[in-house]
Amino acid sequence: MSFRRLGRAAAESVGGLPRQFWWLWIGTLVNRLGAFVATFLALYLTVERGYSASYAGLVGALYGLGGVVSSIGAGVLTDRIGRRPTLLVAQLSTAVSVASLSLVTHPVAIAAVAGLVGMATNASRPAVQAMMADIVSPEDRVRAFSLNYWAINLGFAISSTSAGLIAQYSYHLLFLGEAAMVLATALITFWKLSESRPQTAAPERGPRADRESDISMWTVLRDTRFMVVVALNLLLAALIQQAFVSLPIAMGEQGLSSTDFGTVIAVNGVLIVLLQLPLTRFIEHRDPAKLLIVSALLTGYGFGLNAFADGSAAFYALAVVVWTLGEMINSPTQMGLVVRLSPTHGRGRYQGMYTLSWSAANLGAPLLGGTVIDHFGTTTLWSASAVVGTIAALGYALLLRSMRADDQQEGMEEREESDPPSSAPPSSPRHDRERPVRSP
């Protein structure tokens, strides 16, 4: 009976999604299975090439800066030329730039190509997320985003392990292997994915029918609610980035080894691979407002627990469990909120701005964490993390309360408009945002 229940639960987790989603999912998995360079770039520069740690840090910052730049550009291209062409350009550019990075030797050339790699690898994200929102029905989007998030982490877990083995033989093989995997993803995109960008309305329907012409990056920046979501995600993303920069520093200061850190941080990947799908079934039809608030608190206080670890690897692992649960709840739930707030013909630009928050966190969080540790100590950093998590939770609570009030107001207006008086003026045009299946 238990196997039947397990099979039924698995079928409910993956069933009912369109075929194109699964080709997109496979492309994501294949891409992440070959994601070697970002993980081992610093080791390649310091061990293989013999450059200093400062130079490796500079190259890493340029890699992150490239992602910041491409977030906006790729979002605009996703809306203008389409999801599929943007994906193909990003994937082919990634393959060429990654292969080139293994061949160049001059420090200036390495830095420049690393920035191009950062731009290319990040450019596919708005297109993937916009296409997923296009092809999956609203009631299934949280599940779809969760499955995609699971594929990302499964691929990363496998690639991190295999990359370490490959690097023992040749870093060049590592880079060329990633280029080959990205090319395989491009072939999937070319053969199996069709364009999903919604068609604009015909001109004869009225001058306001084509909403795409009304949406620009300035539109996104003036969308106060969406920018609040971007800011809140930036706070949480900055916290999560501390796990890969500040956490190993803190553990090292307390006498723990790199092996201890590797074991502790592995808990994050193992939990996501094992629990993301069953957790999604639990959260899929629950109140998004409560989920986002809880996720922010778990993330903030999970990092806050590090202040009490006192050199215990087991306690650090417990803290990882707490903030990982927050990360697992937040990612699919917040992606559903992002899609809800995005006008249909502006999804690429909105997804680009959302991606920018992650890129900015990748660029700025390590600098911020290191500065706080140097001047105030790790205890202050972890205590501040709890404060940041609390602020994010309050932000979600206020934002979603406002959205719920507006949903109720719009519902009343729609009921009044269902039988309008003959003299009533026409309703004002709105962007074509989708009505949610269930408001938070």
TIDREN-526436 format. One record per residue (C-alpha): residue in one letter; z, x, y. Coordinates in steps of 0.001 Angstrom, whole numbers, padded with zeros to 6 digits, always signed. Layout:
N
AZXY/...
***
This chain:
440
M+000000+000000+000000/S+000817+002851+002392/F-002665+004308+001916/R-004186+000911+002672/R-002168+000657+005858/L-003177+004178+006819/G-006835+003373+006211/R-006582+000152+008188/A-004871+001956+011068/A-007576+004632+011071/A-010305+001979+011087/E-008664+000218+014027/S-008412+003521+015914/V-012073+004456+015583/G-013860+001173+014876/G-015886-000943+017269/L-017131+001868+019525/P-020877+002263+020203/R-022943+004870+018350/Q-023755+006760+021539/F-020042+007269+022151/W-019751+009055+018802/W-022656+011368+019593/L-020952+012124+022903/W-017711+012713+021011/I-019412+015053+018546/G-020928+016957+021457/T-017477+017355+023001/L-016027+018611+019714/V-018855+021097+019107/N-018546+022358+022684/R-014797+022878+022380/L-015118+024542+018984/G-016987+027297+020799/A-014805+027483+023906/F-013910+031143+023517/V-014511+032794+026871/A-011936+031056+029072/T-009174+031825+026556/F-010015+035477+025988/L-011590+036504+029284/A-008504+038378+030506/L-008148+040273+027224/Y-011847+041119+027259/L-011611+042600+030748/T-008394+044579+030198/V-008689+045642+026546/E-012436+045883+025950/R-013587+046928+029433/G-010431+048736+030583/Y-010069+046994+033943/S-006705+046406+035596/A-004653+043239+035330/S-005228+042614+039040/Y-008991+042713+038564/A-008691+040367+035572/G-006662+038000+037739/L-009332+038111+040459/V-012075+037297+037953/G-009973+034450+036573/A-009531+033081+040088/L-013300+033218+040683/Y-013817+031390+037397/G-011462+028667+038618/L-013099+028618+042057/G-016451+028016+040399/G-014980+024948+038717/V-013693+023648+042055/V-017139+023974+043638/S-019041+022360+040778/S-016698+019365+040479/I-018124+017752+043602/G-021719+018885+043144/A-021879+017712+039541/G-020353+014365+040493/V-023082+013770+043072/L-025821+014826+040624/T-024386+012513+037977/D-024991+009542+040287/R-028287+010721+041774/I-030307+012117+038872/G-028326+010601+036005/R-025704+011491+033413/R-028065+012945+030787/P-030014+015308+033101/T-026757+016574+034632/L-025342+017245+031165/L-028446+019142+030096/V-028513+021283+033254/A-024783+022066+032903/Q-025013+022898+029198/L-028093+025098+029473/S-026591+026877+032501/T-023379+027463+030583/A-025213+028979+027618/V-027232+031361+029820/S-024294+032407+032035/V-021908+032975+029114/A-024461+035113+027281/S-025075+037060+030508/L-021346+037703+030941/S-021321+039688+027712/L-024156+041923+028954/V-023243+042812+032545/T-021035+045862+033096/H-020680+046406+036842/P-017364+044932+038147/V-019075+043030+040975/A-021647+041589+038560/I-018920+040554+036108/A-017003+038784+038868/A-020119+037000+040140/V-021230+035858+036682/A-017685+034694+035859/G-017842+032425+038904/L-021166+031029+037662/V-019657+030440+034213/G-016796+028511+035816/M-019280+026381+037755/A-021466+025673+034741/T-018718+024853+032253/N-016992+022475+034644/A-020187+020717+035735/S-020494+018645+032558/R-017139+016899+032903/P-017996+014235+035524/A-021169+013348+033594/V-019340+013037+030254/Q-016616+010855+031727/A-019055+008673+033670/M-021272+008174+030591/M-018246+007234+028527/A-017245+004634+031101/D-020833+003301+031128/I-021213+002791+027390/V-017727+001691+026314/S-016470-001820+027044/P-013442-002041+029387/E-011013-003165+026677/D-011859-000085+024542/R-011842+002596+027229/V-008260+003786+026805/R-008952+004294+023098/A-012268+006035+023802/F-010766+008422+026352/S-007924+009134+023937/L-010363+009972+021126/N-012261+012286+023458/Y-009008+013959+024535/W-008136+014400+020859/A-011510+016040+020175/I-010961+018449+023084/N-007608+019579+021727/L-008734+019717+018103/G-011672+021900+019103/F-009444+024094+021259/A-006906+024569+018449/I-009619+025693+016039/S-011509+027830+018553/S-008367+029659+019696/T-007581+030687+016127/S-011119+031654+015178/A-011723+033475+018469/G-008846+035845+017790/L-010421+036809+014469/I-013920+037188+015926/A-012642+039311+018829/Q-011283+041871+016350/Y-014872+042647+015385/S-016794+042119+018618/Y-016226+040480+021990/H-020001+040318+022407/L-020183+038166+019285/L-017510+035952+020832/F-019559+035340+023972/L-022834+034847+022120/G-021077+032484+019714/E-019979+030270+022608/A-023508+030318+024027/A-024871+029194+020656/M-022348+026348+020370/V-023161+025121+023871/L-026857+025172+023017/A-026060+023058+019950/T-024302+020592+022272/A-027376+020536+024521/L-029554+019682+021522/I-027253+016752+020712/T-027546+015595+024312/F-031349+015916+024272/W-031962+014189+020941/K-029154+011670+020600/L-027971+010612+024054/S-029891+008245+026281/E-029377+007786+030005/S-026524+005348+030716/R-026502+005242+034515/P-026429+001551+035567/Q-029616+000359+037185/T-029350-000597+040833/A-030103-004129+041858/A-033651-005114+042860/P-034346-004911+046624/E-035367-008542+046891/R-031866-009677+046076/G-030653-008714+049506/P-030015-005730+051750/R-026585-005130+050259/A-027710-005361+046649/D-028158-001643+046131/R-024583-000403+046324/E-025474+003155+045448/S-026740+003813+048964/D-023323+002757+050290/I-021408+005321+048225/S-021042+008953+049279/M-018350+011605+048963/W-017046+010348+052300/T-016630+006937+050646/V-014526+008553+047943/L-012374+010430+050450/R-011732+007225+052423/D-010700+005347+049275/T-006969+005665+049835/R-005879+004311+046470/F-008178+006537+044493/M-007172+009608+046481/V-003535+008775+045757/V-004405+008859+042042/V-006131+012226+042563/A-003056+013577+044387/L-000683+012331+041680/N-002840+013884+038988/L-002859+017152+040934/L+000953+017164+040824/L+001058+016613+037064/A-001803+019031+036386/A+000037+021708+038368/L+003068+021150+036145/I+001068+021398+032925/Q-000539+024652+034079/Q+002924+026229+034280/A+002980+026181+030486/F+000313+028886+030387/V+001507+031109+033253/S+005136+030568+034206/L+006452+029663+030753/P+005513+032981+029090/I+006950+034854+032095/A+010234+032954+031843/M+010468+033477+028087/G+009707+037191+028498/E+012461+037569+031092/Q+014908+036152+028547/G+013908+038641+025846/L+011551+036462+023839/S+008333+037977+022481/S+004697+036997+022790/T+004903+035748+019211/D+007731+033434+020258/F+005616+032091+023091/G+002610+031610+020788/T+004723+029619+018362/V+006285+027493+021109/I+003019+026651+022887/A+001348+025869+019543/V+003661+022854+019348/N+001599+021304+022153/G-001672+021461+020242/V-000170+020420+016917/L+001472+017340+018428/I-001729+016243+020149/V-003824+016656+016999/L-001290+014840+014798/L+000015+012122+017117/Q-002637+011305+019734/L-004434+008669+017644/P-001348+006769+016408/L+000214+007024+019868/T-002938+005512+021367/R-002633+002489+019070/F+000908+002061+020391/I+000037+002320+024105/E-003429+000731+024117/H-002358-002811+025011/R+000821-002033+026918/D+001435-002190+030653/P-000424+000783+032245/A+002030+000856+035167/K+005016+001501+032927/L+003066+004025+030843/L+002073+006112+033864/I+005616+006078+035241/V+007085+007113+031886/S+004446+009821+031420/A+005252+011362+034816/L+008967+011405+034048/L+008450+012906+030589/T+006195+015617+032019/G+008499+016506+034903/Y+011750+016430+032961/G+010158+018133+029968/F+009486+021179+032134/G+012863+020702+033786/L+014530+021174+030388/N+013348+024789+030387/A+016124+025550+032866/F+018638+025040+030031/A+016799+026988+027308/D+018851+030179+027847/G+016658+032330+025637/S+016357+029836+022783/A+012806+029498+021445/A+013822+026306+019645/F+014973+024747+022927/Y+011738+025753+024617/A+009885+024082+021738/L+011924+020904+022298/A+010911+020945+025955/V+007265+021297+024897/V+007631+018182+022735/V+008904+016186+025712/W+006219+017176+028235/T+003468+016970+025609/L+004380+013318+024991/G+004016+012749+028725/E+000629+014476+028711/M-000567+012419+025714/I+000414+009126+027346/N-000931+010019+030772/S-004398+011319+029954/P-006088+008225+028446/T-004091+005777+030560/Q-004928+007490+033823/M-008590+007846+032877/G-008677+004072+032426/L-007201+003695+035924/V-009781+006101+037378/V-012632+004067+035894/R-011088+000852+037146/L-010952+002186+040702/S-014494+003614+040604/P-017487+001569+041823/T-020055+001332+039022/H-022788+003221+040898/G-020339+005805+042231/R-018709+006818+038960/G-020123+010330+039061/R-018740+011069+042527/Y-015377+009537+041678/Q-015164+011441+038394/G-016144+014610+040249/M-013270+014173+042685/Y-010881+013476+039803/T-012113+016613+038007/L-011542+018532+041236/S-007809+017827+040978/W-007725+019625+037612/S-009822+022526+038926/A-007583+022886+041972/A-004519+022928+039721/N-006112+025602+037516/L-006731+027696+040617/G-003536+027156+042590/A-000767+026442+040081/P-000546+030001+038677/L-000225+031428+042200/L+002394+028855+043152/G+004407+029329+039967/G+004382+033105+040282/T+005460+032946+043924/V+008396+030641+043161/I+009536+032850+040275/D+009342+036030+042362/H+011277+034607+045312/F+013617+031993+043803/G+013715+032490+040029/T+012654+030463+037007/T+015591+028043+037218/T+014405+026903+040633/L+010852+026442+039304/W+011989+024253+036399/S+014325+022219+038619/A+011490+021681+041088/S+009312+020529+038174/A+011721+017682+037482/V+011611+016719+041158/V+007796+016749+041123/G+007757+014518+038046/T+010087+012064+039772/I+007893+011999+042893/A+004809+011336+040746/A+006581+008497+038934/L+007554+006894+042245/G+003982+007316+043466/Y+002583+005535+040416/A+005128+002740+040791/L+004228+002086+044441/L+000485+002374+043850/L+000374+000057+040881/R+002661-002485+042553/S+000182-002621+045430/M-002736-003018+043011/R-001015-005830+041168/A-000343-007682+044445/D-003993-007356+045425/D-005154-008562+041996/Q-003034-011676+042451/Q-004442-012199+045953/E-008033-011810+044701/G-007302-014253+041901/M-006142-016839+044427/E-009254-016250+046561/E-011529-016666+043552/R-009875-019961+042647/E-010293-021188+046233/E-013946-020089+046278/S-014685-021931+043045/D-014779-025167+045092/P-015403-024035+048714/P-015829-026451+051603/S-019414-026808+052874/S-018558-025153+056185/A-016843-022137+054626/P-018428-018791+055594/P-019745-016559+052821/S-017331-014056+051366/S-017594-010484+052545/P-019383-008021+050252/R-017308-005666+048119/H-018138-002570+046133/D-018992-003432+042536/R-015686-002431+040997/E-015081-003919+037593/R-012447-006514+037149/P-009776-005196+034810/V-009162-006878+031502/R-005448-006678+032136/S-003965-005648+035426/P-001013-003291+035398/
***
